Amino acid sequence: MKLNDRSICFMAGLYGNERSPVRALGHKGLDFVLGNPKAYERNIRFIDRDLNASFGVSDSSYESGRATEILNEINGGDVVIDFHTTTAPGVPFAVLTE
């Protein structure tokens, strides 16, 4: 999928217990990066530590290694759309960053 000649990379399941985006993307047949496969398999938030907090961290945790793998999977020119869920009430929203 492209947006202004840039490829779009969908990401879901950065937290293993955020299952809805993974199911939705899979149901639509869209390719995506499964953020935390081991935690997703176990339906738990993470294995050793928060994956979002593991980018740029070099330690022996599963998530630190997975963060490095994810960065290698996405191209610096890609538009990355990272899906999350919450149990808090509210309206859907998006946060856009560079």
Backbone hydrogen bonds in HBPLUS format (Angstrom, degrees):
<---DONOR---> <-ACCEPTOR-->    atom                        ^
c    i                          cat <-CA-CA->   ^        H-A-AA   ^      H-
h    n   atom  resd res      DA  || num        DHA   H-A  angle D-A-AA Bond
n    s   type  num  typ     dist DA aas  dist angle  dist       angle   num
A0008-ILE N   A0001-MET O   2.98 MM   7  5.64 154.1  2.04 148.6 147.5     1
A0003-LEU N   A0006-ARG O   2.74 MM   3  5.15 152.0  1.82 146.5 156.2     2
A0006-ARG N   A0003-LEU O   2.94 MM   3  5.15 154.8  2.01 109.7 118.0     3
A0079-VAL N   A0007-SER O   2.85 MM  72  6.20 164.8  1.87 159.7 165.0     4
A0009-CYS N   A0079-VAL O   2.73 MM  70  6.01 165.7  1.75 158.0 161.7     5
A0081-ILE N   A0009-CYS O   2.88 MM  72  6.20 160.5  1.92 152.7 158.5     6
A0033-VAL N   A0010-PHE O   2.83 MM  23  6.28 159.9  1.87 152.3 155.0     7
A0011-MET N   A0081-ILE O   2.82 MM  70  6.04 153.3  1.89 156.5 152.7     8
A0083-PHE N   A0011-MET O   2.84 MM  72  6.16 168.3  1.86 163.5 160.7     9
A0012-ALA N   A0033-VAL O   3.08 MM  21  6.42 160.8  2.12 165.8 167.0    10
A0035-GLY N   A0012-ALA O   2.87 MM  23  5.90 164.0  1.89 150.5 154.9    11
A0036-ASN N   A0013-GLY O   2.91 MM  23  5.88 141.0  2.06 133.6 136.3    12
A0018-GLU N   A0015-TYR O   3.01 MM   3  5.56 165.1  2.03 124.3 125.7    13
A0016-GLY N   A0045-ARG O   3.05 MM  29  4.65 150.0  2.14 118.9 118.1    14
A0023-ARG N   A0019-ARG O   3.06 MM   4  6.35 164.0  2.08 160.6 165.1    15
A0024-ALA N   A0020-SER O   2.88 MM   4  6.06 163.0  1.91 157.4 162.6    16
A0025-LEU N   A0021-PRO O   2.94 MM   4  6.03 172.5  1.94 151.9 153.7    17
A0026-GLY N   A0022-VAL O   3.02 MM   4  6.07 160.7  2.05 144.9 151.1    18
A0027-HIS N   A0023-ARG O   2.79 MM   4  5.88 153.4  1.86 146.8 154.6    19
A0028-LYS N   A0024-ALA O   3.06 MM   4  6.29 146.9  2.17 144.5 152.6    20
A0030-LEU N   A0025-LEU O   3.02 MM   5  5.38 157.7  2.07 160.2 155.9    21
A0029-GLY N   A0026-GLY O   3.02 MM   3  4.94 151.4  2.10  99.1 108.0    22
A0040-TYR N   A0036-ASN O   2.86 MM   4  6.03 158.3  1.91 159.1 166.5    23
A0041-GLU N   A0037-PRO O   2.88 MM   4  6.01 159.6  1.92 148.1 153.1    24
A0042-ARG N   A0038-LYS O   3.27 MM   4  6.49 143.3  2.42 136.8 145.6    25
A0043-ASN N   A0039-ALA O   2.81 MM   4  5.81 110.2  2.30 137.2 155.7    26
A0044-ILE N   A0039-ALA O   3.03 MM   5  5.17 164.0  2.05 143.1 146.9    27
A0043-ASN N   A0040-TYR O   3.06 MM   3  4.81 148.5  2.16  96.8 106.7    28
A0053-ALA N   A0050-ASP O   3.18 MM   3  5.37 128.9  2.45 100.1 112.7    29
A0054-SER N   A0051-LEU O   2.90 MM   3  4.88 159.1  1.94 107.9 114.0    30
A0057-VAL N   A0054-SER O   3.16 MM   3  5.19 159.4  2.20 124.2 122.7    31
A0065-GLY N   A0061-SER O   3.41 MM   4  6.73 164.8  2.43 149.5 151.9    32
A0066-ARG N   A0062-TYR O   2.91 MM   4  6.16 154.9  1.97 149.9 158.2    33
A0067-ALA N   A0063-GLU O   2.81 MM   4  5.93 152.8  1.88 146.7 153.1    34
A0068-THR N   A0064-SER O   3.27 MM   4  6.55 155.8  2.33 144.1 149.3    35
A0069-GLU N   A0065-GLY O   3.06 MM   4  6.39 156.8  2.12 146.0 152.5    36
A0070-ILE N   A0066-ARG O   2.87 MM   4  6.14 158.1  1.92 153.8 159.3    37
A0071-LEU N   A0067-ALA O   3.04 MM   4  6.30 163.7  2.06 150.7 154.4    38
A0072-ASN N   A0068-THR O   3.11 MM   4  6.36 145.3  2.23 143.6 153.0    39
A0073-GLU N   A0069-GLU O   3.02 MM   4  6.30 131.6  2.26 140.2 153.7    40
A0073-GLU N   A0070-ILE O   2.95 MM   3  4.99 130.2  2.20  97.6 111.8    41
A0074-ILE N   A0070-ILE O   3.18 MM   4  6.50 142.0  2.33 153.6 162.4    42
A0078-ASP N   A0075-ASN O   2.87 MM   3  5.24 162.0  1.90 118.7 124.9    43
